[in-house]
C-alpha cells in the first residue's frame, strides 16, 4: 500500500485506482444506504474519489485507507442530505426511493457467506427505506457502527463528534429500525415457487391468485406516483380497475438483493416496460410490492422490450 500511496501522491492515477479500487463497491452501497438513490450514490462516490485524489497530500497514513474514504463519503452524503431534505419510501405522501441494481453488489461475491448475507440485508428495500426516517447523523452512525462495524471511537473521529454523541444517536436509530424484517434467510426453493406462481398469475390476469399470495396487511405503491394501497381488498380493487385491464409479461430480476420483476405491458405492437416490481416477503407471503415506474431496465439486466 505504501508504494501505491507514494506513487499516487506523485500523480500516478493508475496507482490511485489500485489504491481505492477495492473499496469502490462497498462505498457505493454505503452512499446508497445514506441517500436512497442509485444515481445520487454514484455522484457521491465520484465526488468522494475526486476529493480523495486531490487531498492525498493531507492523508495521515495510519494503515488502511478505508476509514479515510468512508469519512469523505459519509460527510459528502451528509451534505447532500442537508441540501435536499429527507427522501422516503412512498407510503403516504412522501418522496420516492430508488431500487438498487443487482450488478452493484458484485463486490459481495468475495465476502464470506455470513458477511455476504449481512451486506445484502443492508441494502434490502425495507431497511434502506427505514433509514430515510432517521436524521442524517443517526443514519450515518447506525451504518458505520452496525453495518460497517467501526468502533464508537472511530465513528466519533470520522464524524468529528464525541463518543457520547455517537452512542446516543445509535440508540435512537436502533429503536427506529429494529423491527425491520430481513429476507436473506428465505429458502431458495420457496422463492422459485413464488416466482413461478406470481408470474403465471399476472400473465393470466388471475387476480384471485395474486391477492391470495398477499399478506392481509400488504401494501402496494408505485413510485414516483403518490398513490398507494393497503390491504387485500384495496389492492384487489386497484388491480381489477387498472393494471389487470392490460396484458403483461414478467421477467424475474433482483434489486436491493431482493426478489424483483421487470414488468412489461402490451402496447399494441410489443411489450414495453411497465415498472420494476420489488417484493418484500414475510415467510411465504408478499407483504409489500413497490413498483418503480421509472426504473432503468438495462441497469437491472432487463431488455428494453419484449415481443410475443
N, C-alpha and C positions, 0 to 999 in steps of 0.2 A: 504493500500500500504506500509506503514512504516514497518509493521510486516513482510510482504513478502520481503521487501528490506533488512531488518536486517537478516532474515533467509538466503537469497541468499548470502549476504556478508559473512555469516558464513559457506558457502559451500553447502547449500541446493539447489540442482539442480531442484527439483520439484517446489520449491518456485520461482526460477528464471523463470521456464517455465510458471508459472501462472502470473508472473510479465510482461513478454514480449509477451505472447501468444496472447492477444487481438490485438496486433499491427502487427503480422506477415504477415497477408494477405495484408494489405494496404502497408506495407513496400515492399513486393514483387512486388506489382503493381507499386510502385514508382521506384524501381530499373529497372523494365521492361520499363517504360517510358524513363528512363535515357539511358538505354543500347540497347533497341530494340530487346532483346533476352530473351526468357523464361529461357533458360539454364544459361546464364550469370547472370540473375536476381537471380536465385536460389543460385548460387555461392556467389553473393554479399550479399544476406541475411544470408547465413550460416556464412560468414566471419564477418558480422555485429554482429550477435548474439555471436559469439566466442569472438569478441573484447569487446562486452558489458559485457560478463561474466567475462573476465579477468580484465576488467577495472572498475568493480563496486566500488572498494575502492576509486577511484578518481571521482566518480559521485557526483555532487553537487545537493542534493535533494532539489529542489525548486518547487515541485508539481508533475505533470505528468511526467513519464519517456519518453513519446512520443517524445518531441523535441530532447532529447539526442540521442535516437535511430535514428531519422532522420538525425541528424548531422553525426553520424557514417556511416550510409548507404549512404548518399549523397557524403561524402568525399571518401568512398570506390569506388563509381561509377565514380567519377571524376578521380580517379587514374587509373581505368580500361580504361576509355575513352582516357586518355593521352597516355596510353601504346599502344593502338591498332589503334588510329585514328578514323575517322568518319565511321559510318555504316549507309547506307541509303537504301531507297526503290529502287528496280531495275528498274528504268525508265532511260534508257540510260546505261552507263557503270559503275554503282556503285554497291557496295556490297549489300547483301540481308538482309532483315528484317524478323524476325520470327513471326509467329502468336502467339496469347495468348490464351491458353485453357480456355474454359468457367468455368471449375471446379476451376480455380484460383480465380474466382470472387464470390465464395460462401459467403465471408465475407460481401459483399454489401447487403445481404438479411436483415441485422439488421438495415440498414440505413433508414431514412425517404424516401418517394418516390422521393422528389426533390433531396436529396443528392445522392440517388442511380443513378438517371439519370445522374447527373454530374460525378459520379465515372465511369459509363460505357462509357460516352463520352470521358473521359480522357484516355481510352485505345483503342479507335477506331483506326483502322489501319492508316487512313489518318492523324490523329492527331499525333500519335506516329512517323509516317514517317516524318512529318514536323519538329518534334523536333530534328531529327537527322541532320537537316541542320543548327542548331544553334551551337554556340560554347558551350563548356561544361558548362561554367559559366552561359551563358544565359539560357541554358536548365534547370539548377538547380534552378535558380532564378524564372523562369516562373512557374515551377512546385510547388515550395514552396509557392509562392505568390498566383497564380491564381487557382491552383488545390487544394492545401492543406490549403490555407487561413492563412498562417503565416503572421504576420505583417512585415513590411520592417525592423524594428529594430531587430526582431527575426531572420530574414533571414541573416542579416548582422552578427549577433552573431554566427549563425550556420556555415556560410561560412568564418568567420573571415575576414570580409571586412567592408567597410563603407556603410552607408545608401545611400549615393550619388551613389556609385558604383552599389548597388542593383537596385536603381531606373533607372539608365542609362541602365543597362543590361535588365531590364524588358521592358523598352520602345522599345528597339531594337528587343527583342524577340517577343513582341506582334505584331510588324509590319510584321514579317515573318509568323506567324501562324493565324493571324486574319481572313484570307479568307478561312480557312479550314472548310468545312461543317460538321455539326453534324447530326446524323441519329436517335437518340433515340426517337425523336418525331414522327417517322413514324408510321402509323396505322398498328396494328397487322393484321387486315384482309387483307389489301393490301399486306403485306409481305407474308401471307399464300398463296394468289393467285399467287404471283410471284414465290414462291417455287414450286407450282404445275406446272405452265407453263414451268418454266425453266428446271425442272427435266424431264418432259414429252418430251420437245423438244430435249434435249440431248440424251435421251434414244431412241428416234425415229430417231436420226440423222437429225433432221429438222433444217437445217442451216438458212432458211429464218425466222423462228420464233425466233431462238436465236438472230440473228442480229437485228430483229425488236425490241427486248427488250433492245438493247443497245442505249445509247445516241450517237449523231452524233460524239462527240469528245471522245468516250470511249477509254480506254486503256486496254491492256491485257498483263500481264507479268507472268513469270514462274521461280521464284527464285529456285535454285541459277543460272539458265541459264541467260546470259546477254541479250538474245534476248527479244524484246518487240514490240508490235504492237499498232498502234494508228489509230482510225477512223474505221467506219463500213466496208469500202472496204478492208482495210488491214487485219482486224480481220477475215472477211469472207473468204478471200483467204487462210489465215493461217489455219482456221478450216477445210476447204474443203480439203486442201492438206495434213493435218496432223491428228489432233485428231479425226475428224469425219470419218476417214477410219477404226476406231476401234469401237467395241461395248462397250457401257458404262452402268453403273448403278450408280445412285447418292443417297446419304443419307443426309438429312438436318443435319446441325450441327451449332455450334456457336463458334466464335473465336473473340477475342477483343471486346466482347459484340455486335458483328455484325452477320448478316446472313452469313453462310458459307455452303459448301457442301463437304462431303467426296466423292471423285470420284473414281470409280473402273472400270478398263478396263479388258476385257476378254482376258485371255492368252492361251485359248485352252482347259482349264480344269476347270477354276474358274475365278471369278472376283477378281483382285488384286488391291491394292491401286495405284492410278494414281497421286493424289495430293489433297491437301486441298485448295479448291477454296474459297477465302474470297471476298465477293461482297461489293462494295461501291455504295450506291444508291443516286440518286437525284430525289426526288419525285418517280414517277413510273418507272424511267429509271435506268439502270445499267450504271454507269459512269466508273467503273473500276472493273476488275477481276484480282486478284492476286492469282495465282495457286502455292502454296508452294509444290514443288515436293518431298521434303524430310521430310514432316511433320510426326510427331509421332502419328499415328491414335489412338492408345489406350488412349493417354492423352486427346483426344477430345471425348472420349466415342464412338469411331467408331471401328467396328470389323476389324480384320486383313485380312479378305477375305469374299467374298460372293459366294454362289452357285446359280445356275439358279433357 
